[in-house]
Amino acid sequence: MMGIETMKNVSPKTVDRSTLVQRSSVRLDPAAPREDRLREFIKQIRNPYCYLDGKTVVKISFAETDTTMEDCLEHYLRGL
């Protein structure tokens, strides 16, 4: 298994697509506790920073902040 830093640094432009997991193939038990679902998601997706969604390579990153996605969306929508 790759280390966290290696996973973070995968380039979507050069990654071997055959090593990536399709997001739609991940199956989680909605009744399981949040921690268990998170652990299972990471186990199945293998690299939460880079995966496939259909034919698209998805690369995500996480900010070191207390601001939530909801906060960001609210701020964005208020600015429209």
N, C-alpha and C positions, 0 to 999 in steps of 0.2 A: 504494500500500500504506500502511496505517495505521502510525503510529509505535507503539513499545512502550507508552508512557504512555497513548496514546489507546485501544489495545487493552485495557489493564488497567482503564481507567475506563468501559468500556461497561456500561451498566446493563441487566440482564436484564429489567427491567420496561418499559423504553422502547425497546429495540433493535428495529429492523426485522428481523423473522424471515427475510425473503427475502434478507438479506445474510449469514445464517449458514449454515455448512456442516454437513451431517449427518455425525456421527462415523462412522457405518457405511459411508459412501462412501469413507473414507480407506483406501487400499491401500498396504501397505508390504512390502518384500522382507525376510523374516525372516533371510535369509542376509547381508544388507548390514551393514556396520559400524554400530555404534551411532550415531556422528556423522551418517552418511548417512541413517539411519532418522529421526533427530530432525529433520534439515534437511528431509527429504521430508514428514514429518508437518506441520511448520509451513507448508510450501509448500502442501500440500493443504487443511489445516484453516483456513488464512488467519489466524484469531485463536485461539491456543491458550488464551486466557482466557475465551472465550465462544463456544459452538457449540451445535448441536442434537443431542440424543440422542432420536430418535423425535420426539414432540411437545413434549418438554421442553427449555427453554433451560437450558443448563448454564453456570454462572459459577464459575470456579475462581481461586484465588490461590495464590501460592507464598510461603512464609515464608523470611526471610533467616536460616537456621539450619543447623547441621550435623546436626540430628536427622532421622533418616530416618522414612519412613512406618512401616516395620517396628518401629522403636523406639517410636513412638507407639502402635501396635497392641499391642505387648507390654506396655507400661505400662498401657494400658486393660484388657487381659485379666487382668493380675495384680490389678487392683483390683476385679474382679467377685466 
